Amino acid sequence: MTAVTVLGMVAAACTMSSFVPQVVKTWRSGSSADLSIGMYALLTVGAALWLAYGLAIGDLPVMITNFVTLSLLLLVDLQIWWHRRRSA
């Protein structure tokens, strides 16, 4: 395994795992009032596009990273939607 591959894997792990604390926090607190739906919507679209790009070029690390990231972002998006719908 090359240093560049290790670098890419560490970067992917950081990107994928960066949304876990937000998912857990909104789940436990039952609130997403301070989160920007615009920011999360844009990140979700970006991750979906990166996933499409990974699929188009057949790059498995890009596909896996962005599939996991997209899944976590969708969880945050759903929590924001649910909490705002419930409080409205």
C-alpha positions as CSV (number, residue, x, y, z in Angstrom):
1,M,0.0,0.0,0.0
2,T,1.4,3.3,-1.0
3,A,1.6,6.5,1.1
4,V,-0.8,8.1,-1.3
5,T,-3.4,5.3,-0.8
6,V,-3.0,5.6,2.9
7,L,-3.5,9.4,2.7
8,G,-6.7,8.9,0.7
9,M,-8.0,6.3,3.1
10,V,-7.4,8.5,6.1
11,A,-9.0,11.5,4.3
12,A,-12.0,9.3,3.4
13,A,-12.3,8.1,7.0
14,C,-12.3,11.6,8.3
15,T,-14.8,12.8,5.8
16,M,-17.2,9.9,6.4
17,S,-17.0,10.0,10.2
18,S,-17.2,13.8,10.5
19,F,-21.0,13.7,10.4
20,V,-21.5,10.9,13.0
21,P,-21.3,13.4,16.0
22,Q,-24.0,15.6,14.4
23,V,-26.3,12.6,13.7
24,V,-25.9,11.4,17.3
25,K,-26.3,14.8,18.9
26,T,-29.5,15.6,17.0
27,W,-30.9,12.1,17.7
28,R,-30.1,12.4,21.5
29,S,-31.2,16.0,21.9
30,G,-34.3,15.7,19.8
31,S,-33.5,19.1,18.4
32,S,-32.0,20.4,15.2
33,A,-33.1,24.1,15.6
34,D,-29.6,25.5,15.3
35,L,-28.7,23.6,12.1
36,S,-28.8,25.2,8.7
37,I,-31.0,23.1,6.4
38,G,-29.5,25.0,3.4
39,M,-26.0,23.9,4.4
40,Y,-27.0,20.3,4.9
41,A,-29.0,20.3,1.7
42,L,-26.0,21.6,-0.3
43,L,-23.7,19.1,1.3
44,T,-26.2,16.3,0.5
45,V,-26.3,17.3,-3.1
46,G,-22.5,17.5,-3.2
47,A,-22.1,14.0,-1.8
48,A,-24.7,12.7,-4.2
49,L,-22.8,14.2,-7.1
50,W,-19.5,12.9,-5.8
51,L,-21.1,9.4,-5.6
52,A,-22.3,9.8,-9.2
53,Y,-18.8,10.8,-10.2
54,G,-17.3,7.8,-8.5
55,L,-19.8,5.6,-10.2
56,A,-19.1,7.2,-13.6
57,I,-15.3,6.7,-13.3
58,G,-15.6,3.4,-11.5
59,D,-13.5,4.5,-8.5
60,L,-14.5,2.3,-5.5
61,P,-13.0,4.4,-2.7
62,V,-14.8,7.5,-4.0
63,M,-18.1,5.5,-4.3
64,I,-17.8,4.0,-0.8
65,T,-16.8,7.3,0.9
66,N,-19.6,9.2,-0.7
67,F,-22.2,6.5,-0.2
68,V,-21.5,6.5,3.5
69,T,-21.3,10.3,3.7
70,L,-24.5,10.7,1.7
71,S,-26.3,8.2,4.1
72,L,-25.2,10.2,7.2
73,L,-26.1,13.5,5.6
74,L,-29.6,12.1,4.7
75,L,-30.0,11.1,8.4
76,V,-29.2,14.7,9.5
77,D,-31.5,16.1,6.8
78,L,-34.4,13.8,7.9
79,Q,-33.9,14.8,11.5
80,I,-34.0,18.5,10.6
81,W,-37.2,17.9,8.6
82,W,-38.8,15.8,11.3
83,H,-37.9,18.2,14.2
84,R,-39.1,21.3,12.2
85,R,-42.3,19.5,11.1
86,R,-43.0,18.4,14.7
87,S,-42.4,21.9,16.2
88,A,-44.5,23.7,13.5
